[in-house]
Structure formats: C-alpha cells, structure tokens
Amino acid sequence: MKPDYKNWVPKDMVYGLAGGTLIALILFLLLGATGAVLQGTARLV
C-alpha cells in the first residue's frame, strides 16, 4: 500500500498569505527601512 500524500493547503490560502507577505514587505520598505514617509520620532515609534 502506497501512502497518499496530497496538498492539504487550499490554493486560495497560499495566494492570500503570499499577497499579505508582499504587502507587509512593501509597507516595511516604505515606512521603516527608507524613512520616505515617516521621519524623526514617528519613525522611531
């Protein structure tokens, strides 16, 4: 008897998590890493 390994994670969930990760990365680059939007105390917080 061979084991039946299937992908149990729905495709929509994978796409949603990938999209959320991409959005978080873009926000991090805009708000945290570059200082393009926030500067000074607001950026520190």
mmCIF entry with sequence, helices, sheets and N, C-alpha, C, O atoms, coordinates in Angstrom:
data_MODEL
# 
_entry.id   MODEL 
# 
_entity.id                         1 
_entity.type                       polymer 
_entity.pdbx_number_of_molecules   1 
# 
_entity_poly.entity_id                      1 
_entity_poly.type                           'polypeptide(L)' 
_entity_poly.nstd_linkage                   no 
_entity_poly.nstd_monomer                   no 
_entity_poly.pdbx_seq_one_letter_code       MKPDYKNWVPKDMVYGLAGGTLIALILFLLLGATGAVLQGTARLV 
_entity_poly.pdbx_seq_one_letter_code_can   MKPDYKNWVPKDMVYGLAGGTLIALILFLLLGATGAVLQGTARLV 
_entity_poly.pdbx_strand_id                 A 
# 
loop_
_entity_poly_seq.entity_id 
_entity_poly_seq.num 
_entity_poly_seq.mon_id 
_entity_poly_seq.hetero 
1 1  MET n 
1 2  LYS n 
1 3  PRO n 
1 4  ASP n 
1 5  TYR n 
1 6  LYS n 
1 7  ASN n 
1 8  TRP n 
1 9  VAL n 
1 10 PRO n 
1 11 LYS n 
1 12 ASP n 
1 13 MET n 
1 14 VAL n 
1 15 TYR n 
1 16 GLY n 
1 17 LEU n 
1 18 ALA n 
1 19 GLY n 
1 20 GLY n 
1 21 THR n 
1 22 LEU n 
1 23 ILE n 
1 24 ALA n 
1 25 LEU n 
1 26 ILE n 
1 27 LEU n 
1 28 PHE n 
1 29 LEU n 
1 30 LEU n 
1 31 LEU n 
1 32 GLY n 
1 33 ALA n 
1 34 THR n 
1 35 GLY n 
1 36 ALA n 
1 37 VAL n 
1 38 LEU n 
1 39 GLN n 
1 40 GLY n 
1 41 THR n 
1 42 ALA n 
1 43 ARG n 
1 44 LEU n 
1 45 VAL n 
# 
_struct_asym.id          A 
_struct_asym.entity_id   1 
# 
loop_
_struct_conf.conf_type_id 
_struct_conf.id 
_struct_conf.pdbx_PDB_helix_id 
_struct_conf.beg_label_comp_id 
_struct_conf.beg_label_asym_id 
_struct_conf.beg_label_seq_id 
_struct_conf.pdbx_beg_PDB_ins_code 
_struct_conf.end_label_comp_id 
_struct_conf.end_label_asym_id 
_struct_conf.end_label_seq_id 
_struct_conf.pdbx_end_PDB_ins_code 
_struct_conf.beg_auth_comp_id 
_struct_conf.beg_auth_asym_id 
_struct_conf.beg_auth_seq_id 
_struct_conf.end_auth_comp_id 
_struct_conf.end_auth_asym_id 
_struct_conf.end_auth_seq_id 
_struct_conf.pdbx_PDB_helix_class 
_struct_conf.details 
_struct_conf.pdbx_PDB_helix_length 
HELX_P HELX_P1 AA1 LYS A 11 ? LEU A 27 ? LYS A 11 LEU A 27 1 ? 17 
HELX_P HELX_P2 AA2 PHE A 28 ? ALA A 33 ? PHE A 28 ALA A 33 3 ? 6  
HELX_P HELX_P3 AA3 THR A 41 ? LEU A 44 ? THR A 41 LEU A 44 1 ? 4  
# 
_struct_conf_type.id          HELX_P 
_struct_conf_type.criteria    ? 
_struct_conf_type.reference   ? 
# 
loop_
_atom_site.group_PDB 
_atom_site.id 
_atom_site.type_symbol 
_atom_site.label_atom_id 
_atom_site.label_alt_id 
_atom_site.label_comp_id 
_atom_site.label_asym_id 
_atom_site.label_entity_id 
_atom_site.label_seq_id 
_atom_site.pdbx_PDB_ins_code 
_atom_site.Cartn_x 
_atom_site.Cartn_y 
_atom_site.Cartn_z 
_atom_site.occupancy 
_atom_site.B_iso_or_equiv 
_atom_site.pdbx_formal_charge 
_atom_site.auth_seq_id 
_atom_site.auth_comp_id 
_atom_site.auth_asym_id 
_atom_site.auth_atom_id 
_atom_site.pdbx_PDB_model_num 
ATOM 1   N N  . MET A 1 1  ? 0.843  -1.184 0.000  1.00 0.00 ? 1  MET A N  1 
ATOM 2   C CA . MET A 1 1  ? 0.000  0.000  0.000  1.00 0.00 ? 1  MET A CA 1 
ATOM 3   C C  . MET A 1 1  ? 0.888  1.247  0.000  1.00 0.00 ? 1  MET A C  1 
ATOM 4   O O  . MET A 1 1  ? 1.763  1.389  0.854  1.00 0.00 ? 1  MET A O  1 
ATOM 5   N N  . LYS A 1 2  ? 0.662  2.147  -0.957 1.00 0.00 ? 2  LYS A N  1 
ATOM 6   C CA . LYS A 1 2  ? 1.448  3.368  -1.050 1.00 0.00 ? 2  LYS A CA 1 
ATOM 7   C C  . LYS A 1 2  ? 0.748  4.489  -0.287 1.00 0.00 ? 2  LYS A C  1 
ATOM 8   O O  . LYS A 1 2  ? -0.478 4.594  -0.332 1.00 0.00 ? 2  LYS A O  1 
ATOM 9   N N  . PRO A 1 3  ? 1.508  5.323  0.409  1.00 0.00 ? 3  PRO A N  1 
ATOM 10  C CA . PRO A 1 3  ? 0.889  6.466  1.081  1.00 0.00 ? 3  PRO A CA 1 
ATOM 11  C C  . PRO A 1 3  ? 0.383  7.481  0.056  1.00 0.00 ? 3  PRO A C  1 
ATOM 12  O O  . PRO A 1 3  ? 0.972  7.660  -1.010 1.00 0.00 ? 3  PRO A O  1 
ATOM 13  N N  . ASP A 1 4  ? -0.700 8.126  0.398  1.00 0.00 ? 4  ASP A N  1 
ATOM 14  C CA . ASP A 1 4  ? -1.328 9.093  -0.497 1.00 0.00 ? 4  ASP A CA 1 
ATOM 15  C C  . ASP A 1 4  ? -1.084 10.502 0.048  1.00 0.00 ? 4  ASP A C  1 
ATOM 16  O O  . ASP A 1 4  ? -1.890 11.035 0.810  1.00 0.00 ? 4  ASP A O  1 
ATOM 17  N N  . TYR A 1 5  ? 0.037  11.089 -0.355 1.00 0.00 ? 5  TYR A N  1 
ATOM 18  C CA . TYR A 1 5  ? 0.367  12.436 0.100  1.00 0.00 ? 5  TYR A CA 1 
ATOM 19  C C  . TYR A 1 5  ? -0.244 13.444 -0.861 1.00 0.00 ? 5  TYR A C  1 
ATOM 20  O O  . TYR A 1 5  ? 0.094  13.472 -2.044 1.00 0.00 ? 5  TYR A O  1 
ATOM 21  N N  . LYS A 1 6  ? -1.141 14.264 -0.348 1.00 0.00 ? 6  LYS A N  1 
ATOM 22  C CA . LYS A 1 6  ? -1.767 15.304 -1.151 1.00 0.00 ? 6  LYS A CA 1 
ATOM 23  C C  . LYS A 1 6  ? -1.539 16.648 -0.482 1.00 0.00 ? 6  LYS A C  1 
ATOM 24  O O  . LYS A 1 6  ? -1.276 16.721 0.719  1.00 0.00 ? 6  LYS A O  1 
ATOM 25  N N  . ASN A 1 7  ? -1.641 17.691 -1.255 1.00 0.00 ? 7  ASN A N  1 
ATOM 26  C CA . ASN A 1 7  ? -1.515 19.029 -0.711 1.00 0.00 ? 7  ASN A CA 1 
ATOM 27  C C  . ASN A 1 7  ? -2.823 19.384 -0.018 1.00 0.00 ? 7  ASN A C  1 
ATOM 28  O O  . ASN A 1 7  ? -3.856 19.539 -0.669 1.00 0.00 ? 7  ASN A O  1 
ATOM 29  N N  . TRP A 1 8  ? -2.775 19.512 1.304  1.00 0.00 ? 8  TRP A N  1 
ATOM 30  C CA . TRP A 1 8  ? -3.995 19.782 2.066  1.00 0.00 ? 8  TRP A CA 1 
ATOM 31  C C  . TRP A 1 8  ? -4.211 21.267 2.280  1.00 0.00 ? 8  TRP A C  1 
ATOM 32  O O  . TRP A 1 8  ? -5.224 21.652 2.865  1.00 0.00 ? 8  TRP A O  1 
ATOM 33  N N  . VAL A 1 9  ? -3.292 22.126 1.826  1.00 0.00 ? 9  VAL A N  1 
ATOM 34  C CA . VAL A 1 9  ? -3.447 23.566 1.985  1.00 0.00 ? 9  VAL A CA 1 
ATOM 35  C C  . VAL A 1 9  ? -4.164 24.120 0.757  1.00 0.00 ? 9  VAL A C  1 
ATOM 36  O O  . VAL A 1 9  ? -3.701 23.915 -0.365 1.00 0.00 ? 9  VAL A O  1 
ATOM 37  N N  . PRO A 1 10 ? -5.285 24.818 0.947  1.00 0.00 ? 10 PRO A N  1 
ATOM 38  C CA . PRO A 1 10 ? -6.013 25.368 -0.202 1.00 0.00 ? 10 PRO A CA 1 
ATOM 39  C C  . PRO A 1 10 ? -5.174 26.403 -0.952 1.00 0.00 ? 10 PRO A C  1 
ATOM 40  O O  . PRO A 1 10 ? -4.408 27.156 -0.350 1.00 0.00 ? 10 PRO A O  1 
ATOM 41  N N  . LYS A 1 11 ? -5.334 26.424 -2.272 1.00 0.00 ? 11 LYS A N  1 
ATOM 42  C CA . LYS A 1 11 ? -4.569 27.363 -3.099 1.00 0.00 ? 11 LYS A CA 1 
ATOM 43  C C  . LYS A 1 11 ? -4.878 28.812 -2.731 1.00 0.00 ? 11 LYS A C  1 
ATOM 44  O O  . LYS A 1 11 ? -3.983 29.657 -2.726 1.00 0.00 ? 11 LYS A O  1 
ATOM 45  N N  . ASP A 1 12 ? -6.146 29.100 -2.421 1.00 0.00 ? 12 ASP A N  1 
ATOM 46  C CA . ASP A 1 12 ? -6.516 30.465 -2.050 1.00 0.00 ? 12 ASP A CA 1 
ATOM 47  C C  . ASP A 1 12 ? -5.774 30.924 -0.801 1.00 0.00 ? 12 ASP A C  1 
ATOM 48  O O  . ASP A 1 12 ? -5.404 32.093 -0.695 1.00 0.00 ? 12 ASP A O  1 
ATOM 49  N N  . MET A 1 13 ? -5.553 30.018 0.139  1.00 0.00 ? 13 MET A N  1 
ATOM 50  C CA . MET A 1 13 ? -4.827 30.370 1.350  1.00 0.00 ? 13 MET A CA 1 
ATOM 51  C C  . MET A 1 13 ? -3.363 30.662 1.041  1.00 0.00 ? 13 MET A C  1 
ATOM 52  O O  . MET A 1 13 ? -2.787 31.595 1.601  1.00 0.00 ? 13 MET A O  1 
ATOM 53  N N  . VAL A 1 14 ? -2.767 29.889 0.173  1.00 0.00 ? 14 VAL A N  1 
ATOM 54  C CA . VAL A 1 14 ? -1.377 30.115 -0.214 1.00 0.00 ? 14 VAL A CA 1 
ATOM 55  C C  . VAL A 1 14 ? -1.247 31.462 -0.910 1.00 0.00 ? 14 VAL A C  1 
ATOM 56  O O  . VAL A 1 14 ? -0.328 32.225 -0.615 1.00 0.00 ? 14 VAL A O  1 
ATOM 57  N N  . TYR A 1 15 ? -2.167 31.765 -1.838 1.00 0.00 ? 15 TYR A N  1 
ATOM 58  C CA . TYR A 1 15 ? -2.126 33.048 -2.538 1.00 0.00 ? 15 TYR A CA 1 
ATOM 59  C C  . TYR A 1 15 ? -2.372 34.207 -1.578 1.00 0.00 ? 15 TYR A C  1 
ATOM 60  O O  . TYR A 1 15 ? -1.736 35.253 -1.700 1.00 0.00 ? 15 TYR A O  1 
ATOM 61  N N  . GLY A 1 16 ? -3.271 34.037 -0.639 1.00 0.00 ? 16 GLY A N  1 
ATOM 62  C CA . GLY A 1 16 ? -3.560 35.085 0.338  1.00 0.00 ? 16 GLY A CA 1 
ATOM 63  C C  . GLY A 1 16 ? -2.372 35.376 1.233  1.00 0.00 ? 16 GLY A C  1 
ATOM 64  O O  . GLY A 1 16 ? -2.055 36.537 1.492  1.00 0.00 ? 16 GLY A O  1 
ATOM 65  N N  . LEU A 1 17 ? -1.713 34.329 1.705  1.00 0.00 ? 17 LEU A N  1 
ATOM 66  C CA . LEU A 1 17 ? -0.540 34.533 2.553  1.00 0.00 ? 17 LEU A CA 1 
ATOM 67  C C  . LEU A 1 17 ? 0.610  35.157 1.769  1.00 0.00 ? 17 LEU A C  1 
ATOM 68  O O  . LEU A 1 17 ? 1.329  36.003 2.300  1.00 0.00 ? 17 LEU A O  1 
ATOM 69  N N  . ALA A 1 18 ? 0.790  34.755 0.525  1.00 0.00 ? 18 ALA A N  1 
ATOM 70  C CA . ALA A 1 18 ? 1.838  35.345 -0.304 1.00 0.00 ? 18 ALA A CA 1 
ATOM 71  C C  . ALA A 1 18 ? 1.544  36.821 -0.558 1.00 0.00 ? 18 ALA A C  1 
ATOM 72  O O  . ALA A 1 18 ? 2.455  37.647 -0.512 1.00 0.00 ? 18 ALA A O  1 
ATOM 73  N N  . GLY A 1 19 ? 0.295  37.158 -0.825 1.00 0.00 ? 19 GLY A N  1 
ATOM 74  C CA . GLY A 1 19 ? -0.087 38.555 -1.039 1.00 0.00 ? 19 GLY A CA 1 
ATOM 75  C C  . GLY A 1 19 ? 0.101  39.394 0.211  1.00 0.00 ? 19 GLY A C  1 
ATOM 76  O O  . GLY A 1 19 ? 0.587  40.523 0.136  1.00 0.00 ? 19 GLY A O  1 
ATOM 77  N N  . GLY A 1 20 ? -0.284 38.848 1.367  1.00 0.00 ? 20 GLY A N  1 
ATOM 78  C CA . GLY A 1 20 ? -0.095 39.562 2.623  1.00 0.00 ? 20 GLY A CA 1 
ATOM 79  C C  . GLY A 1 20 ? 1.367  39.787 2.939  1.00 0.00 ? 20 GLY A C  1 
ATOM 80  O O  . GLY A 1 20 ? 1.742  40.841 3.453  1.00 0.00 ? 20 GLY A O  1 
ATOM 81  N N  . THR A 1 21 ? 2.196  38.801 2.636  1.00 0.00 ? 21 THR A N  1 
ATOM 82  C CA . THR A 1 21 ? 3.633  38.941 2.850  1.00 0.00 ? 21 THR A CA 1 
ATOM 83  C C  . THR A 1 21 ? 4.205  40.026 1.950  1.00 0.00 ? 21 THR A C  1 
ATOM 84  O O  . THR A 1 21 ? 5.042  40.818 2.383  1.00 0.00 ? 21 THR A O  1 
ATOM 85  N N  . LEU A 1 22 ? 3.759  40.062 0.709  1.00 0.00 ? 22 LEU A N  1 
ATOM 86  C CA . LEU A 1 22 ? 4.235  41.079 -0.228 1.00 0.00 ? 22 LEU A CA 1 
ATOM 87  C C  . LEU A 1 22 ? 3.823  42.477 0.222  1.00 0.00 ? 22 LEU A C  1 
ATOM 88  O O  . LEU A 1 22 ? 4.622  43.411 0.152  1.00 0.00 ? 22 LEU A O  1 
ATOM 89  N N  . ILE A 1 23 ? 2.601  42.624 0.676  1.00 0.00 ? 23 ILE A N  1 
ATOM 90  C CA . ILE A 1 23 ? 2.123  43.920 1.165  1.00 0.00 ? 23 ILE A CA 1 
ATOM 91  C C  . ILE A 1 23 ? 2.908  44.347 2.401  1.00 0.00 ? 23 ILE A C  1 
ATOM 92  O O  . ILE A 1 23 ? 3.285  45.512 2.524  1.00 0.00 ? 23 ILE A O  1 
ATOM 93  N N  . ALA A 1 24 ? 3.156  43.407 3.320  1.00 0.00 ? 24 ALA A N  1 
ATOM 94  C CA . ALA A 1 24 ? 3.931  43.729 4.519  1.00 0.00 ? 24 ALA A CA 1 
ATOM 95  C C  . ALA A 1 24 ? 5.353  44.152 4.158  1.00 0.00 ? 24 ALA A C  1 
ATOM 96  O O  . ALA A 1 24 ? 5.898  45.069 4.772  1.00 0.00 ? 24 ALA A O  1 
ATOM 97  N N  . LEU A 1 25 ? 5.953  43.498 3.178  1.00 0.00 ? 25 LEU A N  1 
ATOM 98  C CA . LEU A 1 25 ? 7.296  43.867 2.747  1.00 0.00 ? 25 LEU A CA 1 
ATOM 99  C C  . LEU A 1 25 ? 7.317  45.271 2.151  1.00 0.00 ? 25 LEU A C  1 
ATOM 100 O O  . LEU A 1 25 ? 8.215  46.058 2.448  1.00 0.00 ? 25 LEU A O  1 
ATOM 101 N N  . ILE A 1 26 ? 6.343  45.584 1.321  1.00 0.00 ? 26 ILE A N  1 
ATOM 102 C CA . ILE A 1 26 ? 6.273  46.919 0.714  1.00 0.00 ? 26 ILE A CA 1 
ATOM 103 C C  . ILE A 1 26 ? 6.078  47.989 1.784  1.00 0.00 ? 26 ILE A C  1 
ATOM 104 O O  . ILE A 1 26 ? 6.725  49.035 1.740  1.00 0.00 ? 26 ILE A O  1 
ATOM 105 N N  . LEU A 1 27 ? 5.191  47.736 2.744  1.00 0.00 ? 27 LEU A N  1 
ATOM 106 C CA . LEU A 1 27 ? 4.978  48.699 3.826  1.00 0.00 ? 27 LEU A CA 1 
ATOM 107 C C  . LEU A 1 27 ? 6.224  48.865 4.676  1.00 0.00 ? 27 LEU A C  1 
ATOM 108 O O  . LEU A 1 27 ? 6.549  49.977 5.092  1.00 0.00 ? 27 LEU A O  1 
ATOM 109 N N  . PHE A 1 28 ? 6.924  47.775 4.936  1.00 0.00 ? 28 PHE A N  1 
ATOM 110 C CA . PHE A 1 28 ? 8.165  47.860 5.703  1.00 0.00 ? 28 PHE A CA 1 
ATOM 111 C C  . PHE A 1 28 ? 9.187  48.723 4.979  1.00 0.00 ? 28 PHE A C  1 
ATOM 112 O O  . PHE A 1 28 ? 9.844  49.563 5.593  1.00 0.00 ? 28 PHE A O  1 
ATOM 113 N N  . LEU A 1 29 ? 9.322  48.513 3.668  1.00 0.00 ? 29 LEU A N  1 
ATOM 114 C CA . LEU A 1 29 ? 10.296 49.293 2.910  1.00 0.00 ? 29 LEU A CA 1 
ATOM 115 C C  . LEU A 1 29 ? 9.915  50.771 2.866  1.00 0.00 ? 29 LEU A C  1 
ATOM 116 O O  . LEU A 1 29 ? 10.784 51.637 2.966  1.00 0.00 ? 29 LEU A O  1 
ATOM 117 N N  . LEU A 1 30 ? 8.626  51.064 2.719  1.00 0.00 ? 30 LEU A N  1 
ATOM 118 C CA . LEU A 1 30 ? 8.192  52.457 2.654  1.00 0.00 ? 30 LEU A CA 1 
ATOM 119 C C  . LEU A 1 30 ? 8.267  53.154 4.007  1.00 0.00 ? 30 LEU A C  1 
ATOM 120 O O  . LEU A 1 30 ? 8.763  54.276 4.107  1.00 0.00 ? 30 LEU A O  1 
ATOM 121 N N  . LEU A 1 31 ? 7.779  52.494 5.035  1.00 0.00 ? 31 LEU A N  1 
ATOM 122 C CA . LEU A 1 31 ? 7.647  53.156 6.329  1.00 0.00 ? 31 LEU A CA 1 
ATOM 123 C C  . LEU A 1 31 ? 8.838  52.946 7.250  1.00 0.00 ? 31 LEU A C  1 
ATOM 124 O O  . LEU A 1 31 ? 9.163  53.836 8.035  1.00 0.00 ? 31 LEU A O  1 
ATOM 125 N N  . GLY A 1 32 ? 9.483  51.819 7.178  1.00 0.00 ? 32 GLY A N  1 
ATOM 126 C CA . GLY A 1 32 ? 10.517 51.519 8.151  1.00 0.00 ? 32 GLY A CA 1 
ATOM 127 C C  . GLY A 1 32 ? 11.925 51.663 7.648  1.00 0.00 ? 32 GLY A C  1 
ATOM 128 O O  . GLY A 1 32 ? 12.747 52.310 8.297  1.00 0.00 ? 32 GLY A O  1 
ATOM 129 N N  . ALA A 1 33 ? 12.221 51.092 6.532  1.00 0.00 ? 33 ALA A N  1 
ATOM 130 C CA . ALA A 1 33 ? 13.614 50.996 6.098  1.00 0.00 ? 33 ALA A CA 1 
ATOM 131 C C  . ALA A 1 33 ? 14.110 52.278 5.439  1.00 0.00 ? 33 ALA A C  1 
ATOM 132 O O  . ALA A 1 33 ? 15.257 52.668 5.660  1.00 0.00 ? 33 ALA A O  1 
ATOM 133 N N  . THR A 1 34 ? 13.287 52.940 4.640  1.00 0.00 ? 34 THR A N  1 
ATOM 134 C CA . THR A 1 34 ? 13.774 54.077 3.877  1.00 0.00 ? 34 THR A CA 1 
ATOM 135 C C  . THR A 1 34 ? 13.542 55.409 4.567  1.00 0.00 ? 34 THR A C  1 
ATOM 136 O O  . THR A 1 34 ? 14.296 56.357 4.347  1.00 0.00 ? 34 THR A O  1 
ATOM 137 N N  . GLY A 1 35 ? 12.522 55.495 5.391  1.00 0.00 ? 35 GLY A N  1 
ATOM 138 C CA . GLY A 1 35 ? 12.202 56.781 6.005  1.00 0.00 ? 35 GLY A CA 1 
ATOM 139 C C  . GLY A 1 35 ? 11.576 57.750 5.029  1.00 0.00 ? 35 GLY A C  1 
ATOM 140 O O  . GLY A 1 35 ? 11.584 58.957 5.268  1.00 0.00 ? 35 GLY A O  1 
ATOM 141 N N  . ALA A 1 36 ? 11.032 57.247 3.931  1.00 0.00 ? 36 ALA A N  1 
ATOM 142 C CA . ALA A 1 36 ? 10.447 58.101 2.901  1.00 0.00 ? 36 ALA A CA 1 
ATOM 143 C C  . ALA A 1 36 ? 9.177  58.793 3.392  1.00 0.00 ? 36 ALA A C  1 
ATOM 144 O O  . ALA A 1 36 ? 8.886  59.916 2.979  1.00 0.00 ? 36 ALA A O  1 
ATOM 145 N N  . VAL A 1 37 ? 8.425  58.138 4.264  1.00 0.00 ? 37 VAL A N  1 
ATOM 146 C CA . VAL A 1 37 ? 7.157  58.700 4.721  1.00 0.00 ? 37 VAL A CA 1 
ATOM 147 C C  . VAL A 1 37 ? 7.298  59.273 6.119  1.00 0.00 ? 37 VAL A C  1 
ATOM 148 O O  . VAL A 1 37 ? 6.934  60.424 6.362  1.00 0.00 ? 37 VAL A O  1 
ATOM 149 N N  . LEU A 1 38 ? 7.820  58.483 7.034  1.00 0.00 ? 38 LEU A N  1 
ATOM 150 C CA . LEU A 1 38 ? 7.945  58.923 8.422  1.00 0.00 ? 38 LEU A CA 1 
ATOM 151 C C  . LEU A 1 38 ? 9.389  59.256 8.742  1.00 0.00 ? 38 LEU A C  1 
ATOM 152 O O  . LEU A 1 38 ? 10.317 58.596 8.276  1.00 0.00 ? 38 LEU A O  1 
ATOM 153 N N  . GLN A 1 39 ? 9.558  60.293 9.547  1.00 0.00 ? 39 GLN A N  1 
ATOM 154 C CA . GLN A 1 39 ? 10.901 60.679 9.966  1.00 0.00 ? 39 GLN A CA 1 
ATOM 155 C C  . GLN A 1 39 ? 10.846 61.119 11.421 1.00 0.00 ? 39 GLN A C  1 
ATOM 156 O O  . GLN A 1 39 ? 9.791  61.512 11.919 1.00 0.00 ? 39 GLN A O  1 
ATOM 157 N N  . GLY A 1 40 ? 11.966 61.052 12.089 1.00 0.00 ? 40 GLY A N  1 
ATOM 158 C CA . GLY A 1 40 ? 12.073 61.540 13.463 1.00 0.00 ? 40 GLY A CA 1 
ATOM 159 C C  . GLY A 1 40 ? 11.409 60.614 14.457 1.00 0.00 ? 40 GLY A C  1 
ATOM 160 O O  . GLY A 1 40 ? 11.558 59.395 14.377 1.00 0.00 ? 40 GLY A O  1 
ATOM 161 N N  . THR A 1 41 ? 10.668 61.198 15.404 1.00 0.00 ? 41 THR A N  1 
ATOM 162 C CA . THR A 1 41 ? 10.052 60.438 16.486 1.00 0.00 ? 41 THR A CA 1 
ATOM 163 C C  . THR A 1 41 ? 9.013  59.455 15.969 1.00 0.00 ? 41 THR A C  1 
ATOM 164 O O  . THR A 1 41 ? 8.916  58.334 16.467 1.00 0.00 ? 41 THR A O  1 
ATOM 165 N N  . ALA A 1 42 ? 8.237  59.868 14.976 1.00 0.00 ? 42 ALA A N  1 
ATOM 166 C CA . ALA A 1 42 ? 7.199  58.969 14.441 1.00 0.00 ? 42 ALA A CA 1 
ATOM 167 C C  . ALA A 1 42 ? 7.820  57.707 13.870 1.00 0.00 ? 42 ALA A C  1 
ATOM 168 O O  . ALA A 1 42 ? 7.262  56.620 14.021 1.00 0.00 ? 42 ALA A O  1 
ATOM 169 N N  . ARG A 1 43 ? 8.960  57.834 13.222 1.00 0.00 ? 43 ARG A N  1 
ATOM 170 C CA . ARG A 1 43 ? 9.627  56.660 12.655 1.00 0.00 ? 43 ARG A CA 1 
ATOM 171 C C  . ARG A 1 43 ? 10.194 55.784 13.766 1.00 0.00 ? 43 ARG A C  1 
ATOM 172 O O  . ARG A 1 43 ? 10.160 54.558 13.663 1.00 0.00 ? 43 ARG A O  1 
ATOM 173 N N  . LEU A 1 44 ? 10.706 56.389 14.809 1.00 0.00 ? 44 LEU A N  1 
ATOM 174 C CA . LEU A 1 44 ? 11.266 55.640 15.926 1.00 0.00 ? 44 LEU A CA 1 
ATOM 175 C C  . LEU A 1 44 ? 10.203 54.783 16.606 1.00 0.00 ? 44 LEU A C  1 
ATOM 176 O O  . LEU A 1 44 ? 10.462 53.639 16.982 1.00 0.00 ? 44 LEU A O  1 
ATOM 177 N N  . VAL A 1 45 ? 9.009  55.345 16.760 1.00 0.00 ? 45 VAL A N  1 
ATOM 178 C CA . VAL A 1 45 ? 7.915  54.620 17.393 1.00 0.00 ? 45 VAL A CA 1 
ATOM 179 C C  . VAL A 1 45 ? 7.505  53.488 16.502 1.00 0.00 ? 45 VAL A C  1 
ATOM 180 O O  . VAL A 1 45 ? 6.591  52.736 16.840 1.00 0.00 ? 45 VAL A O  1 
# 
